[in-house]
Amino acid sequence: MRSESLCGFRTALMLCAVVGTEFTCSLAAQSPESQQKIADVKEAVAKNKQAVAQYTWVEQDTISLKGEQKKQEHFQVRLGPDGKPQKTSLDAPAAASQPSGGRLKHHVVEKKKEEYKDYADQIKALIQQYLPPDKDLLEQAHQKGNIMVGAQPGGSGQYRVVISNYVKQGDKMTLVIDGTQKNIVSLSIASYLNDPKDAVTADAQFSPIPGGPNHVSSETINGVSKQLTIAVQNSNYQKL
């Protein structure tokens, strides 16, 4: 236990050095105020997830490769019993494309389309492990000393919660919290697929559902190595 605590303390010191002097670092075990803020975040995450499960909404995904839009998809979404999003496509089936330039060229084009679709699916699935944050994973990070709390520069009444090794070793997730409402304002993720060199980043903005809880209003996922971007917009919330 002592060794684990020391490891967590060292992790905090290293992260403080990375984040810089603007960030007022505080290991949860050392600061009652930090402990309370982390407890507030865990409670807010749990309540919010429960409330969002009472809604269905429309998700629009726009996939771009090297800055060029390749595909746009629309889904009706709701959370399943396991808390994971269940999606039903709202788009008409795509018409079969006609070969042009010969069978070989058509085969190459179709193969490339399949490759970027598979990659897009992989990075979306990865980010779904982070978003929305999970109460149990936050608690695990808390127990290991992998959470730090500090002021949000320029954010009146806001603070930051920085979590390391949340899903994968070496990843980082940063939450910006409204200290008054105790809601997530924004979230950023730095992670990777199988290799840390295959970096994946994401930024999400949260907004209140009219008359309801906060939820992700927009999200941008970047597959850095392939220069593939997925822009997500959520709208038209309806209570079930």
GUSEPA-71807 format. One record per residue (C-alpha): residue in three letters; residue number from 0; x negated, y, z. Coordinates in steps of 0.02 Angstrom, whole numbers, always signed. Example, Ala and Ser with C-alpha at 12.3 -4.5 7.8 and 13.67 -1.06 7.14 Angstrom:
! residues 2
ALA/0/-615/-225/+390
SER/1/-684/-53/+357
END
This chain:
! residues 240
MET/0/+0/+0/+0
ARG/1/-142/+118/+46
SER/2/-229/+80/-120
GLU/3/-67/+113/-215
SER/4/-43/+280/-127
LEU/5/-222/+331/-165
CYS/6/-196/+284/-348
GLY/7/-40/+391/-354
PHE/8/-132/+537/-275
ARG/9/-273/+523/-402
THR/10/-145/+517/-542
ALA/11/-67/+677/-476
LEU/12/-235/+764/-468
MET/13/-277/+715/-647
LEU/14/-108/+774/-709
CYS/15/-129/+939/-618
ALA/16/-291/+965/-711
VAL/17/-206/+926/-877
VAL/18/-53/+1035/-848
GLY/19/-157/+1182/-787
THR/20/-153/+1312/-650
GLU/21/+17/+1383/-703
PHE/22/+98/+1225/-637
THR/23/+112/+1214/-447
CYS/24/+78/+1030/-420
SER/25/+155/+938/-275
LEU/26/+153/+752/-247
ALA/27/+323/+692/-186
ALA/28/+251/+614/-28
GLN/29/+170/+780/+21
SER/30/+311/+905/-6
PRO/31/+486/+892/+69
GLU/32/+545/+1023/-56
SER/33/+482/+919/-201
GLN/34/+564/+764/-129
GLN/35/+730/+855/-118
LYS/36/+716/+917/-298
ILE/37/+676/+742/-360
ALA/38/+825/+674/-261
ASP/39/+935/+808/-341
VAL/40/+876/+757/-515
LYS/41/+910/+571/-483
GLU/42/+1084/+610/-416
ALA/43/+1123/+727/-563
VAL/44/+1063/+597/-690
ALA/45/+1172/+461/-614
LYS/46/+1328/+570/-603
ASN/47/+1303/+641/-776
LYS/48/+1284/+468/-855
GLN/49/+1444/+411/-771
ALA/50/+1538/+566/-832
VAL/51/+1474/+555/-1012
ALA/52/+1536/+375/-1021
GLN/53/+1713/+447/-1022
TYR/54/+1683/+533/-1190
THR/55/+1660/+493/-1372
TRP/56/+1572/+611/-1492
VAL/57/+1505/+632/-1668
GLU/58/+1318/+616/-1699
GLN/59/+1234/+681/-1857
ASP/60/+1059/+614/-1896
THR/61/+955/+702/-2029
ILE/62/+798/+607/-2079
SER/63/+656/+700/-2164
LEU/64/+491/+634/-2229
LYS/65/+347/+757/-2244
GLY/66/+473/+900/-2235
GLU/67/+588/+831/-2371
GLN/68/+762/+776/-2320
LYS/69/+789/+594/-2364
LYS/70/+950/+544/-2281
GLN/71/+1093/+607/-2174
GLU/72/+1204/+493/-2070
HIS/73/+1357/+519/-1961
PHE/74/+1416/+410/-1817
GLN/75/+1555/+402/-1691
VAL/76/+1469/+368/-1525
ARG/77/+1514/+313/-1350
LEU/78/+1418/+232/-1209
GLY/79/+1440/+44/-1188
PRO/80/+1456/-52/-1024
ASP/81/+1266/-64/-1018
GLY/82/+1250/+126/-1030
LYS/83/+1176/+115/-1206
PRO/84/+1254/+210/-1352
GLN/85/+1371/+112/-1464
LYS/86/+1382/+186/-1639
THR/87/+1507/+165/-1779
SER/88/+1461/+236/-1949
LEU/89/+1576/+372/-2017
ASP/90/+1497/+370/-2190
ALA/91/+1565/+284/-2343
PRO/92/+1460/+136/-2402
ALA/93/+1319/+192/-2515
ALA/94/+1342/+153/-2698
ALA/95/+1217/+30/-2770
SER/96/+1078/+126/-2856
GLN/97/+1043/+90/-3038
PRO/98/+866/+39/-3084
SER/99/+769/+174/-3176
GLY/100/+595/+166/-3248
GLY/101/+592/-24/-3249
ARG/102/+615/-159/-3120
LEU/103/+441/-140/-3044
LYS/104/+462/+46/-3010
HIS/105/+635/+15/-2938
HIS/106/+565/-119/-2824
VAL/107/+427/-3/-2760
VAL/108/+551/+138/-2726
GLU/109/+669/+23/-2632
LYS/110/+526/-50/-2530
LYS/111/+470/+125/-2476
LYS/112/+648/+169/-2427
GLU/113/+658/+12/-2320
GLU/114/+490/+51/-2238
TYR/115/+538/+227/-2184
LYS/116/+710/+164/-2127
ASP/117/+627/+31/-2019
TYR/118/+507/+159/-1947
ALA/119/+650/+281/-1913
ASP/120/+744/+143/-1822
GLN/121/+590/+103/-1717
ILE/122/+559/+281/-1658
LYS/123/+745/+308/-1622
ALA/124/+749/+149/-1518
LEU/125/+593/+205/-1424
ILE/126/+665/+375/-1378
GLN/127/+828/+294/-1321
GLN/128/+725/+216/-1180
TYR/129/+693/+392/-1114
LEU/130/+852/+484/-1158
PRO/131/+956/+505/-1056
PRO/132/+840/+481/-906
ASP/133/+875/+329/-800
LYS/134/+897/+342/-611
ASP/135/+808/+177/-575
LEU/136/+658/+218/-685
LEU/137/+646/+388/-601
GLU/138/+646/+302/-432
GLN/139/+507/+184/-488
ALA/140/+402/+331/-547
HIS/141/+437/+421/-383
GLN/142/+379/+271/-280
LYS/143/+218/+259/-382
GLY/144/+179/+443/-360
ASN/145/+201/+479/-545
ILE/146/+318/+628/-526
MET/147/+267/+808/-498
VAL/148/+374/+963/-476
GLY/149/+330/+1143/-514
ALA/150/+399/+1311/-567
GLN/151/+455/+1339/-746
PRO/152/+361/+1492/-815
GLY/153/+485/+1624/-870
GLY/154/+634/+1518/-817
SER/155/+734/+1608/-683
GLY/156/+796/+1480/-557
GLN/157/+724/+1337/-659
TYR/158/+590/+1209/-617
ARG/159/+496/+1071/-707
VAL/160/+487/+887/-665
VAL/161/+341/+799/-750
ILE/162/+345/+608/-753
SER/163/+197/+504/-811
ASN/164/+196/+318/-856
TYR/165/+387/+320/-864
VAL/166/+410/+184/-996
LYS/167/+233/+156/-1058
GLN/168/+61/+180/-984
GLY/169/+0/+354/-1031
ASP/170/+168/+426/-1085
LYS/171/+241/+587/-1015
MET/172/+416/+657/-998
THR/173/+452/+835/-942
LEU/174/+622/+891/-881
VAL/175/+672/+1073/-859
ILE/176/+804/+1086/-723
ASP/177/+927/+1224/-680
GLY/178/+898/+1238/-493
THR/179/+1069/+1313/-459
GLN/180/+1178/+1195/-561
LYS/181/+1055/+1050/-542
ASN/182/+1076/+1009/-726
ILE/183/+947/+962/-857
VAL/184/+916/+1109/-973
SER/185/+790/+1028/-1089
LEU/186/+680/+876/-1102
SER/187/+519/+835/-1195
ILE/188/+436/+667/-1222
ALA/189/+262/+615/-1275
SER/190/+252/+427/-1307
TYR/191/+196/+301/-1439
LEU/192/+247/+139/-1525
ASN/193/+130/-11/-1508
ASP/194/-30/+91/-1512
PRO/195/-62/+260/-1428
LYS/196/-127/+319/-1598
ASP/197/+50/+298/-1667
ALA/198/+118/+447/-1570
VAL/199/+302/+487/-1555
THR/200/+365/+650/-1481
ALA/201/+540/+715/-1447
ASP/202/+624/+873/-1386
ALA/203/+804/+883/-1329
GLN/204/+917/+1025/-1278
PHE/205/+1064/+999/-1159
SER/206/+1228/+1095/-1159
PRO/207/+1388/+1076/-1058
ILE/208/+1531/+981/-1138
PRO/209/+1682/+1099/-1125
GLY/210/+1762/+1059/-959
GLY/211/+1640/+916/-931
PRO/212/+1459/+867/-895
ASN/213/+1297/+915/-980
HIS/214/+1243/+812/-1129
VAL/215/+1114/+816/-1268
SER/216/+1173/+945/-1395
SER/217/+1021/+932/-1509
GLU/218/+867/+823/-1521
THR/219/+714/+816/-1632
ILE/220/+611/+656/-1644
ASN/221/+441/+658/-1730
GLY/222/+350/+504/-1792
VAL/223/+181/+590/-1802
SER/224/+80/+464/-1904
LYS/225/+208/+452/-2045
GLN/226/+266/+634/-2033
LEU/227/+445/+574/-2014
THR/228/+570/+683/-1920
ILE/229/+744/+642/-1859
ALA/230/+853/+793/-1814
VAL/231/+1005/+745/-1709
GLN/232/+1159/+853/-1680
ASN/233/+1300/+800/-1564
SER/234/+1473/+880/-1572
ASN/235/+1662/+855/-1565
TYR/236/+1670/+780/-1391
GLN/237/+1835/+696/-1349
LYS/238/+1885/+617/-1185
LEU/239/+1930/+433/-1198
END
